[in-house]
Amino acid sequence: MTDRTQILDTIKAQIEPFNKKGVALTEATTFQGDLEWDSLTVMDFVAAIEDEFEIIITMNMQAEIETVGQLADAVAKLKGDA
């Protein structure tokens, strides 16, 4: 479980520069609703996450990821498959 916790902490740290409104981050925080990110911000953020974890998040996966927790699950799954 610590692996996912570490992933979550890293994701939250990566969100901070993009978190213009200072939203409190939880697993339920949504990128478009809570953080109010546009598609360009999402693309920049996904690129940062891919670099950080050395993974590739497909467009199909991106479309299904709406919350911080879902992103942590996706990263954990991708890292597990690697």
C-alpha atoms as one frame of an Amber mdcrd trajectory, in Angstrom:
protein
   0.000   0.000   0.000   2.898   2.353   0.580   3.611   2.334  -3.141   0.216
   3.827  -3.939   0.623   6.311  -1.090   3.963   7.394  -2.546   2.381   7.673
  -5.999  -0.406   9.816  -4.542   2.084  12.086  -2.757   4.111  12.499  -5.948
   0.991  13.263  -7.985  -0.087  15.890  -5.444   3.380  17.464  -5.605   3.144
  17.536  -9.423  -0.295  19.175  -9.223   0.877  22.058  -7.019   2.387  24.244
  -9.798  -0.871  23.874 -11.743  -3.104  24.409  -8.688  -3.744  28.107  -9.251
  -6.779  28.205  -6.960  -5.043  26.455  -4.053  -7.635  23.673  -3.999  -7.176
  21.175  -1.141  -6.153  17.942  -2.841  -7.859  14.655  -2.023  -8.358  11.457
  -3.977 -11.778  12.790  -4.983 -10.420  16.076  -6.381 -11.421  16.356 -10.038
  -9.128  17.939 -12.610 -11.784  19.748 -14.614 -14.401  20.415 -11.926 -12.369
  21.224  -8.808  -9.095  22.411 -10.328 -10.838  23.957 -13.359  -8.107  22.852
 -15.763  -8.483  23.339 -19.487  -7.351  20.691 -21.962  -3.932  22.337 -22.438
  -3.217  22.262 -18.695  -4.298  18.623 -18.577  -1.917  17.772 -21.435   0.990
  19.553 -19.725   0.217  17.808 -16.457  -0.076  14.367 -18.065   3.306  14.923
 -19.727   4.814  15.800 -16.331   3.324  12.659 -14.756   4.548  10.490 -17.631
   8.071  11.886 -17.205   7.990  11.527 -13.421   6.880   7.892 -13.430   8.386
   6.892 -16.805   5.048   5.634 -18.127   2.761   6.358 -21.073  -0.857   7.250
 -20.354  -2.941   6.538 -23.450  -5.659   8.890 -24.660  -8.243   6.235 -23.767
  -6.937   6.082 -20.207  -6.842   9.869 -19.956 -10.495  10.032 -20.967 -11.430
   7.793 -18.027  -9.345   9.601 -15.419 -11.322  12.351 -13.706  -9.946  12.384
 -10.153  -6.596  12.369  -8.375  -7.377   8.911  -6.966  -8.152   7.488 -10.414
  -4.854   8.851 -11.685  -2.996   7.210  -8.776  -4.704   3.895  -9.619  -3.759
   4.238 -13.285  -0.122   5.029 -12.473   0.082   2.109 -10.017  -1.386  -0.217
 -12.649   0.966   1.009 -15.377   3.995   0.745 -13.117   2.933  -2.754 -12.089
   2.666  -3.849 -15.714   6.071  -2.434 -16.621
